Amino acid sequence: SAGNLFVVDGGDIDGLGAAIYKFTPGGNRSTFVSANTFCIGPGLAINSGNNLFVPDWCFGGIYKFTPGGARTTFASGLSPVGLAFDSAGNLFVDNGTIYKFTPGGVRTTFASGFGGFLAFGPATPIATDFNNDGRPDYLLYNGSTHQTAVWYMHNNVHVGGASGPAHPGPWGQAGL
């Protein structure tokens, strides 16, 4: 994204006037997408190729926009709430079930029973070995309930974890 910031304007109650604006690092704003034929959801994600992925709440699709603004349908029938890429280029999609799409577009179910927005922390590997067992673990955050969770994984199977409320006040998760 070359340091650009993408911002969703959901338009009116019917989704009319919805758009995605692009702000350059210098603060210049331009309209990147005008959505007259779909409803933009807030869970935008950008892959390593600088393609912007946009959820469509009305029709349940995910659209892929090239840096030049060309749109293609990446997936359909999902009613996505949140999107996020990991460092390996996999797209995670949340609609109550978290789906994982490989860079080649193969979909698998990653987890179920959720319903919030997804995010992977900046400058943090997607998988970290929190319990020092030599296997990757994942840090999850639910923005609706303000809870964090650590999932201990073995061959991509959830084998245990820990969860709790978010840190109070100005505390953060330094070092994660």
FILUM-462563 format. One record per residue: residue in three letters; chain; y, z, x of N, C-alpha, C, O in turn. Coordinates in steps of 0.2 Angstrom, whole numbers. Example, Ala and Ser with C-alpha at 12.3 -4.5 7.8 and 13.67 -1.06 7.14 Angstrom:
% FILUM-462563
(atom "ALA","A",(-28,39,66),(-22,39,62),(-16,39,66),(-17,42,71))
(atom "SER","A",(-11,35,64),(-5,36,68),(0,39,64),(6,40,67))
This chain:
% FILUM-462563
(atom "SER","A",(-6,0,4),(0,0,0),(6,0,4),(12,0,2))
(atom "ALA","A",(5,0,11),(11,0,16),(16,5,14),(22,4,15))
(atom "GLY","A",(14,11,12),(19,16,11),(22,16,4),(27,20,3))
(atom "ASN","A",(21,11,0),(24,10,-7),(21,15,-12),(15,18,-11))
(atom "LEU","A",(25,18,-16),(24,22,-21),(23,18,-28),(28,15,-30))
(atom "PHE","A",(18,19,-32),(17,16,-38),(17,21,-44),(14,27,-43))
(atom "VAL","A",(21,20,-49),(23,25,-54),(21,21,-61),(23,16,-62))
(atom "VAL","A",(18,25,-65),(16,23,-72),(21,25,-77),(23,31,-77))
(atom "ASP","A",(24,20,-81),(28,21,-87),(24,19,-92),(23,13,-94))
(atom "GLY","A",(21,24,-96),(17,23,-102),(20,19,-108),(16,18,-113))
(atom "GLY","A",(26,18,-108),(30,15,-114),(30,19,-120),(30,26,-119))
(atom "ASP","A",(31,16,-126),(32,20,-132),(25,23,-134),(20,22,-131))
(atom "ILE","A",(24,26,-140),(18,29,-143),(13,23,-144),(7,25,-144))
(atom "ASP","A",(15,17,-145),(10,12,-145),(8,8,-139),(4,3,-139))
(atom "GLY","A",(11,11,-133),(10,8,-127),(14,2,-125),(14,-1,-120))
(atom "LEU","A",(19,0,-130),(24,-5,-129),(29,-4,-123),(31,2,-123))
(atom "GLY","A",(30,-8,-119),(35,-7,-114),(32,-4,-108),(35,-2,-103))
(atom "ALA","A",(25,-3,-108),(22,1,-102),(22,-4,-96),(22,-10,-96))
(atom "ALA","A",(23,-1,-90),(24,-4,-84),(21,0,-78),(21,6,-79))
(atom "ILE","A",(20,-3,-72),(19,0,-66),(25,-2,-62),(26,-8,-60))
(atom "TYR","A",(28,3,-59),(34,1,-54),(32,3,-47),(28,7,-46))
(atom "LYS","A",(34,-1,-43),(33,-1,-36),(39,2,-32),(45,-2,-33))
(atom "PHE","A",(39,7,-29),(45,9,-25),(43,8,-17),(38,11,-15))
(atom "THR","A",(47,5,-14),(46,4,-6),(48,10,-3),(51,15,-6))
(atom "PRO","A",(46,11,4),(48,17,7),(56,18,8),(58,24,8))
(atom "GLY","A",(59,12,7),(67,13,7),(70,15,0),(76,15,0))
(atom "GLY","A",(65,15,-5),(68,17,-12),(69,12,-16),(71,13,-22))
(atom "ASN","A",(68,5,-14),(69,0,-19),(63,-1,-24),(58,0,-23))
(atom "ARG","A",(66,-1,-30),(61,-2,-36),(60,-9,-39),(65,-12,-39))
(atom "SER","A",(54,-10,-40),(53,-17,-43),(47,-16,-48),(43,-11,-48))
(atom "THR","A",(47,-20,-53),(41,-20,-58),(35,-23,-55),(35,-29,-54))
(atom "PHE","A",(30,-20,-54),(24,-23,-51),(19,-26,-57),(16,-31,-56))
(atom "VAL","A",(19,-22,-63),(14,-24,-68),(18,-23,-75),(20,-17,-76))
(atom "SER","A",(19,-27,-79),(21,-26,-86),(15,-27,-90),(11,-32,-90))
(atom "ALA","A",(13,-22,-94),(7,-21,-98),(8,-23,-105),(10,-18,-109))
(atom "ASN","A",(8,-29,-107),(8,-31,-114),(2,-32,-117),(1,-32,-124))
(atom "THR","A",(-4,-32,-114),(-10,-33,-117),(-15,-28,-115),(-21,-28,-117))
(atom "PHE","A",(-13,-22,-112),(-17,-16,-111),(-13,-10,-111),(-7,-11,-110))
(atom "CYS","A",(-16,-4,-111),(-13,2,-110),(-14,5,-104),(-20,7,-102))
(atom "ILE","A",(-9,7,-100),(-10,9,-93),(-11,17,-93),(-7,21,-96))
(atom "GLY","A",(-17,19,-90),(-18,26,-89),(-15,29,-83),(-13,24,-79))
(atom "PRO","A",(-14,35,-82),(-11,38,-76),(-15,38,-70),(-12,40,-65))
(atom "GLY","A",(-21,37,-70),(-26,38,-64),(-26,32,-60),(-31,29,-59))
(atom "LEU","A",(-20,30,-56),(-20,24,-52),(-24,26,-45),(-24,32,-43))
(atom "ALA","A",(-27,21,-42),(-30,22,-36),(-29,16,-32),(-29,10,-34))
(atom "ILE","A",(-28,16,-25),(-27,11,-20),(-33,11,-15),(-34,16,-12))
(atom "ASN","A",(-36,5,-14),(-42,5,-9),(-39,3,-3),(-33,2,-2))
(atom "SER","A",(-43,2,2),(-41,1,9),(-39,-6,10),(-35,-8,15))
(atom "GLY","A",(-40,-11,5),(-37,-17,5),(-31,-18,2),(-28,-23,1))
(atom "ASN","A",(-28,-12,0),(-21,-12,-3),(-21,-15,-10),(-16,-17,-13))
(atom "ASN","A",(-27,-15,-14),(-28,-17,-20),(-27,-11,-25),(-29,-5,-23))
(atom "LEU","A",(-23,-12,-30),(-22,-6,-35),(-26,-7,-41),(-27,-12,-44))
(atom "PHE","A",(-30,-1,-42),(-35,-1,-48),(-31,3,-53),(-29,9,-52))
(atom "VAL","A",(-32,1,-59),(-28,3,-65),(-33,4,-71),(-36,0,-73))
(atom "PRO","A",(-33,11,-74),(-37,12,-80),(-33,9,-86),(-27,10,-87))
(atom "ASP","A",(-37,6,-91),(-35,4,-97),(-37,9,-102),(-43,8,-104))
(atom "TRP","A",(-33,13,-105),(-35,18,-110),(-37,15,-117),(-41,17,-121))
(atom "CYS","A",(-34,9,-119),(-35,6,-125),(-42,2,-126),(-45,3,-131))
(atom "PHE","A",(-43,-1,-120),(-49,-6,-121),(-55,-3,-116),(-60,-7,-116))
(atom "GLY","A",(-54,2,-112),(-59,5,-108),(-60,2,-102),(-66,3,-99))
(atom "GLY","A",(-56,-3,-99),(-57,-6,-93),(-54,-3,-87),(-50,1,-88))
(atom "ILE","A",(-56,-6,-81),(-52,-5,-75),(-50,-11,-72),(-54,-16,-71))
(atom "TYR","A",(-44,-12,-71),(-41,-18,-68),(-40,-17,-61),(-37,-12,-59))
(atom "LYS","A",(-41,-23,-57),(-39,-23,-50),(-34,-28,-49),(-34,-34,-51))
(atom "PHE","A",(-28,-25,-46),(-22,-29,-44),(-22,-30,-37),(-22,-25,-33))
(atom "THR","A",(-21,-36,-35),(-20,-38,-28),(-13,-36,-26),(-9,-35,-30))
(atom "PRO","A",(-12,-35,-19),(-5,-34,-17),(0,-39,-20),(6,-37,-21))
(atom "GLY","A",(-2,-45,-21),(3,-50,-24),(3,-49,-32),(7,-53,-35))
(atom "GLY","A",(-1,-45,-35),(0,-44,-42),(-5,-47,-47),(-5,-47,-53))
(atom "ALA","A",(-10,-51,-44),(-15,-55,-47),(-20,-50,-50),(-23,-45,-47))
(atom "ARG","A",(-22,-50,-57),(-26,-46,-60),(-33,-48,-62),(-34,-54,-64))
(atom "THR","A",(-38,-44,-60),(-45,-46,-62),(-48,-40,-65),(-46,-34,-64))
(atom "THR","A",(-53,-41,-69),(-57,-35,-72),(-62,-32,-67),(-66,-36,-66))
(atom "PHE","A",(-61,-26,-65),(-66,-23,-61),(-72,-20,-65),(-78,-21,-63))
(atom "ALA","A",(-71,-17,-70),(-76,-14,-74),(-74,-13,-82),(-68,-14,-83))
(atom "SER","A",(-78,-13,-86),(-77,-12,-93),(-81,-7,-97),(-86,-5,-94))
(atom "GLY","A",(-79,-5,-103),(-83,0,-107),(-83,7,-104),(-88,10,-106))
(atom "LEU","A",(-78,9,-101),(-78,16,-98),(-73,21,-101),(-75,27,-100))
(atom "SER","A",(-68,19,-104),(-63,24,-106),(-61,28,-100),(-61,34,-101))
(atom "PRO","A",(-59,26,-95),(-57,30,-89),(-51,35,-89),(-46,33,-92))
(atom "VAL","A",(-52,41,-87),(-47,46,-86),(-44,46,-79),(-38,46,-79))
(atom "GLY","A",(-48,46,-74),(-46,46,-68),(-50,42,-63),(-55,40,-64))
(atom "LEU","A",(-46,40,-58),(-49,35,-53),(-47,38,-46),(-42,41,-45))
(atom "ALA","A",(-52,37,-41),(-51,39,-34),(-55,36,-29),(-61,35,-31))
(atom "PHE","A",(-53,34,-23),(-57,31,-18),(-59,36,-13),(-55,40,-11))
(atom "ASP","A",(-65,36,-10),(-67,40,-5),(-65,36,2),(-64,30,1))
(atom "SER","A",(-66,39,8),(-65,36,14),(-70,30,15),(-68,26,20))
(atom "ALA","A",(-76,30,12),(-80,24,13),(-79,18,8),(-82,13,8))
(atom "GLY","A",(-74,19,4),(-72,13,0),(-75,13,-7),(-75,9,-11))
(atom "ASN","A",(-79,19,-9),(-82,20,-15),(-77,22,-20),(-72,26,-19))
(atom "LEU","A",(-77,19,-26),(-72,21,-32),(-76,26,-36),(-81,24,-39))
(atom "PHE","A",(-73,31,-37),(-75,36,-42),(-71,36,-48),(-65,36,-48))
(atom "VAL","A",(-75,36,-54),(-71,35,-61),(-74,41,-65),(-80,42,-66))
(atom "ASP","A",(-69,44,-68),(-70,50,-73),(-69,48,-80),(-63,46,-81))
(atom "ASN","A",(-74,49,-84),(-73,48,-91),(-77,54,-95),(-79,53,-100))
(atom "GLY","A",(-78,60,-92),(-82,65,-94),(-89,64,-90),(-92,70,-89))
(atom "THR","A",(-90,59,-88),(-95,57,-82),(-92,54,-77),(-88,50,-77))
(atom "ILE","A",(-94,56,-71),(-91,53,-65),(-95,48,-62),(-101,49,-60))
(atom "TYR","A",(-93,42,-62),(-97,36,-60),(-94,34,-53),(-88,35,-51))
(atom "LYS","A",(-99,32,-49),(-97,30,-42),(-99,22,-41),(-104,20,-43))
(atom "PHE","A",(-94,18,-40),(-94,11,-39),(-94,10,-31),(-89,12,-28))
(atom "THR","A",(-99,7,-28),(-99,5,-21),(-94,-1,-20),(-91,-4,-25))
(atom "PRO","A",(-92,-2,-14),(-87,-8,-13),(-89,-14,-16),(-85,-19,-18))
(atom "GLY","A",(-96,-15,-17),(-99,-21,-20),(-99,-21,-27),(-102,-26,-30))
(atom "GLY","A",(-97,-15,-30),(-97,-15,-38),(-103,-12,-41),(-103,-12,-47))
(atom "VAL","A",(-108,-9,-37),(-114,-6,-40),(-112,1,-43),(-109,5,-39))
(atom "ARG","A",(-113,2,-49),(-112,8,-52),(-118,13,-53),(-123,11,-54))
(atom "THR","A",(-116,19,-51),(-121,24,-52),(-118,31,-55),(-112,31,-54))
(atom "THR","A",(-122,35,-58),(-119,41,-60),(-119,46,-55),(-124,48,-52))
(atom "PHE","A",(-113,49,-53),(-112,54,-48),(-113,61,-51),(-116,65,-48))
(atom "ALA","A",(-110,62,-56),(-110,69,-60),(-108,68,-67),(-105,63,-69))
(atom "SER","A",(-109,74,-71),(-107,73,-78),(-105,80,-80),(-106,85,-77))
(atom "GLY","A",(-101,80,-86),(-99,87,-89),(-92,88,-87),(-90,94,-87))
(atom "PHE","A",(-88,83,-85),(-81,84,-82),(-76,81,-87),(-79,77,-92))
(atom "GLY","A",(-70,81,-86),(-65,78,-90),(-58,79,-87),(-54,82,-91))
(atom "GLY","A",(-57,77,-81),(-50,78,-78),(-49,72,-74),(-52,67,-73))
(atom "PHE","A",(-43,73,-70),(-41,68,-65),(-45,69,-58),(-47,75,-57))
(atom "LEU","A",(-46,64,-54),(-49,65,-48),(-44,64,-42),(-39,60,-43))
(atom "ALA","A",(-46,67,-37),(-42,66,-31),(-46,68,-25),(-49,73,-25))
(atom "PHE","A",(-45,64,-19),(-48,66,-13),(-42,68,-9),(-37,64,-8))
(atom "GLY","A",(-42,73,-5),(-36,76,-1),(-35,71,5),(-39,68,8))
(atom "PRO","A",(-28,70,6),(-26,66,12),(-28,69,18),(-29,75,19))
(atom "ALA","A",(-30,64,23),(-32,66,30),(-38,71,30),(-39,75,35))
(atom "THR","A",(-42,71,25),(-48,75,24),(-54,71,23),(-53,67,18))
(atom "PRO","A",(-59,71,27),(-65,67,25),(-67,69,18),(-66,75,16))
(atom "ILE","A",(-70,64,15),(-72,65,8),(-78,71,8),(-78,75,3))
(atom "ALA","A",(-82,71,13),(-87,75,14),(-86,80,20),(-85,77,25))
(atom "THR","A",(-87,86,19),(-86,91,24),(-92,96,23),(-94,97,18))
(atom "ASP","A",(-94,99,29),(-100,103,29),(-97,110,28),(-97,114,33))
(atom "PHE","A",(-96,112,22),(-93,119,21),(-98,125,23),(-96,130,25))
(atom "ASN","A",(-104,124,21),(-109,129,22),(-113,128,29),(-118,132,30))
(atom "ASN","A",(-111,124,33),(-114,123,40),(-122,122,39),(-125,124,44))
(atom "ASP","A",(-124,118,35),(-131,116,34),(-133,109,37),(-138,107,37))
(atom "GLY","A",(-127,106,40),(-128,99,43),(-128,94,37),(-130,88,39))
(atom "ARG","A",(-127,95,31),(-126,90,26),(-119,90,23),(-116,95,23))
(atom "PRO","A",(-117,84,20),(-110,84,17),(-110,88,11),(-114,88,7))
(atom "ASP","A",(-104,91,10),(-102,95,4),(-96,92,1),(-92,89,5))
(atom "TYR","A",(-94,93,-5),(-88,90,-8),(-84,95,-11),(-86,100,-14))
(atom "LEU","A",(-77,95,-11),(-72,99,-14),(-70,96,-20),(-67,90,-19))
(atom "LEU","A",(-70,99,-26),(-68,96,-32),(-62,100,-35),(-62,106,-34))
(atom "TYR","A",(-58,97,-39),(-52,101,-42),(-51,98,-49),(-51,92,-50))
(atom "ASN","A",(-51,103,-54),(-50,101,-61),(-43,103,-62),(-41,109,-63))
(atom "GLY","A",(-38,98,-63),(-31,99,-65),(-30,102,-71),(-25,106,-72))
(atom "SER","A",(-35,101,-76),(-34,104,-83),(-35,112,-83),(-32,115,-86))
(atom "THR","A",(-40,114,-79),(-42,121,-79),(-40,125,-73),(-40,131,-72))
(atom "HIS","A",(-37,121,-68),(-35,124,-62),(-40,127,-58),(-39,132,-55))
(atom "GLN","A",(-46,124,-58),(-52,127,-55),(-54,123,-49),(-53,117,-50))
(atom "THR","A",(-56,126,-44),(-59,122,-38),(-66,123,-38),(-69,128,-40))
(atom "ALA","A",(-70,119,-35),(-77,120,-34),(-79,116,-28),(-77,111,-26))
(atom "VAL","A",(-84,119,-24),(-87,116,-19),(-94,115,-21),(-98,119,-23))
(atom "TRP","A",(-96,108,-20),(-103,106,-21),(-107,105,-15),(-105,102,-10))
(atom "TYR","A",(-113,109,-14),(-117,108,-9),(-122,102,-10),(-125,103,-15))
(atom "MET","A",(-122,97,-6),(-126,91,-8),(-132,90,-3),(-132,92,3))
(atom "HIS","A",(-138,87,-5),(-143,85,-1),(-146,79,-3),(-148,78,-9))
(atom "ASN","A",(-145,73,1),(-146,66,-2),(-143,65,-8),(-146,62,-13))
(atom "ASN","A",(-137,66,-9),(-132,65,-15),(-135,69,-21),(-133,66,-26))
(atom "VAL","A",(-139,74,-20),(-141,78,-26),(-137,85,-25),(-138,88,-20))
(atom "HIS","A",(-134,87,-31),(-131,93,-31),(-136,99,-30),(-140,100,-35))
(atom "VAL","A",(-136,103,-25),(-141,108,-24),(-138,115,-25),(-142,120,-24))
(atom "GLY","A",(-131,116,-26),(-128,123,-27),(-121,122,-26),(-118,116,-25))
(atom "GLY","A",(-117,127,-26),(-110,127,-26),(-107,134,-27),(-110,139,-28))
(atom "ALA","A",(-100,133,-27),(-96,139,-28),(-90,137,-32),(-88,131,-30))
(atom "SER","A",(-87,141,-36),(-81,138,-40),(-77,145,-42),(-79,150,-41))
(atom "GLY","A",(-71,143,-44),(-66,149,-45),(-60,146,-47),(-59,140,-47))
(atom "PRO","A",(-55,151,-49),(-48,148,-51),(-45,146,-44),(-47,147,-39))
(atom "ALA","A",(-40,142,-46),(-35,139,-40),(-32,145,-37),(-31,150,-40))
(atom "HIS","A",(-29,144,-31),(-25,149,-28),(-19,151,-32),(-16,146,-34))
(atom "PRO","A",(-17,157,-32),(-11,158,-36),(-4,156,-32),(-5,156,-26))
(atom "GLY","A",(1,156,-35),(7,155,-32),(8,149,-27),(5,144,-28))
(atom "PRO","A",(11,150,-22),(12,145,-17),(6,144,-12),(7,140,-7))
(atom "TRP","A",(1,147,-13),(-5,147,-8),(-8,140,-9),(-7,136,-14))
(atom "GLY","A",(-11,138,-3),(-14,131,-3),(-21,131,0),(-23,137,2))
(atom "GLN","A",(-24,126,1),(-30,125,4),(-30,122,11),(-32,117,12))
(atom "ALA","A",(-26,126,15),(-24,123,22),(-31,122,26),(-36,126,26))
(atom "GLY","A",(-31,116,29),(-37,115,34),(-42,111,30),(-47,109,33))
(atom "LEU","A",(-42,110,24),(-47,107,20),(-46,99,20),(-50,95,18))
